[in-house]
Amino acid sequence: MAFKKQHVEKWIAAEFPGEKLVSMVASGLWTVDYSGTGSRNPGDHRRTELVASLGLDQELQISPFYSTTFYALTEKQIILGTRSGFSNRPKDIIHAAPLDGLIIHWFDDTVGPNRSRNFVTIFSDGKWRADKTGLTALGRPLKNSTADEFVKALGSHAKQVLNP
């Protein structure tokens, strides 16, 4: 089931009255390429290397074990939330922070048929999270991907990383 904008708008209206959704992206730490414990795809390795290169404090990492998340960008803040497993709708707030000081480093996978856009989000309070969102499945673009729209809406807060 697709993660729908109207569900996020309704959730934001309830959780953050007066705020309006600018953009959103479904994210998480799942992998469809490889199975088994501890196996990861090349993008996961690059994302781990990017985190190390940024010198991020592991104590400030937000909820590293949540696997189904989303980001909602409003006019005032960035919100990281969980998605319900059954209906794929917004569920709980993990973290919310003002846009001032927000930086989202991102890069796209370049190998394999199931590609993702990888994010390392550094919030204004120094907390951070690493996630990804799907771009292709079996080599075909995902019809409902909002990855490009989300990065464009972030403007100067988005920093593309060419060689993490």
N, C-alpha and C positions, 0 to 999 in steps of 0.2 A: 504494500500500500504506500502510495506516495506521501511525502511530507508536504502538506499543503499550506500555502500562504495564509488563507483565510483562517485556519486554525491558530496560526501564530499571531495574527492580528487580534483575534478574540482573546487569546491568552494574555497578550500584552495589555489590552484594555482592562482586563481583570487584575493583573499583577502590578501594572504601572499606569494608573489612570492619567489621562492627558498626554501620554506619549504616543507617537505614531511610528509604525514600522517603516523603515527606509529600505532595508534588504535583509535577507536571511539565507542561511545555508545549513543543510543537514550535515552533520559531521560525526566522527567517531574514530575508533581505533581497531575496527574489524579488518579482516583480510579475506578476500575471496580467491586469491591466487594460490595460496599454499595452505595445507592443513597440518594439524599436529601441533603439539605444544612447543612453543619457542621458535617456530618457523615464521619468518617474516619476509616480505617482499623487498626488492631493492630500494623502493621509496621510503620504507620504514627505516632502513639503515641510513639513508641520506638525511632523514629527519632527525635521527639520533645524533648524527655528526653535526648537524646544524645547531641543535641544542647545546652540544659540547662547545662548539666554536663561539657561541654567544655568551658562554660563561654563566649560564643561569643557575641559580641556587636551587638545588633539589628540594630543599625544605619549603620553597615557595611554589612548588608545582601543585596545581589544582586538580584534585580528583583523578589521578592517573588511571584508575581502574574502571571508570565509567566508559562504556563502549558505544553507547548510542546517545549522542549529544546534538546540539544545534547552537548556532550563533544567531542572534537577532540584533541588528543595528537599528537604533532609533536616532532621532535628531540629537539626543543628548548623551546616549551611552551605548555601550556594547554589553549584551547579555549572553551569558553561557548557560544553557539549560539542558535538562535531560529530556529524552523522548521515551514515551511509553512503548513497551515492546509489542503489545497486541495491536493497538490502533494507530501507532506511529504519529502521535500528537504530542505537543509540548506538555511536559509534566512538572518538573521542579526547577527552581532557580539554583544553579551551582554558584554563579558569581556574576556580579554586575559592577561595572566601573565606568566613570566618565570617559569621554572620548579624548580629552586632553591627556597626552602622554601615551596613548594607545599605539602600539606598533604590531602589525601582523606581518611576519616574514613568511613568504610563500614560494613554492616551486611546484612544477608539474612533473609527474613520473614520465619517463621517456622510454621505458622498456615494458614490454608485455601487452597483452590484449586488454587487461583490466587496469586502467590507469586512474590515478587520483591526483587531486591537488592537495598538497601537504601544507599545513599551517603550523607555525609556532607563534602563538599569541602572547604578547607581553602586555599585561594590563598596567594602567597608570600607577597602581600600588605596588608594582614589582612582582606580583603573582603572575604565573604563566601556565600555559597548557599547550600541548602538541596534539594535533588532530589531522584528519584528512577527510576529503569528500570525493565521491566518485565523479569521474569524467567520462570513462568509457567502460563498457562491459562486452567482453568478447570482440573487442575492436570497434564497437559501434558506440557513437556518442549517446550518453544518457539523455533521454528526452526531457526530463524534468530537472536537470542540473541547473543550479543557480550560482555556480562557482564564479563564472565571469561577471555576472551582475553584482555579486557580493564584493568582489575585489574592486570593481569600478566604483561602487558606492563608497568604499572605504577611502578613496582618494589618496591623500598623502599619508594616511595611516598604513597603507599597504606597501610593502617593500619586497619586490621580486628578487629572489636569490637565484643566480644563475649557476653557481658552483658551490653548493653547500658542502 
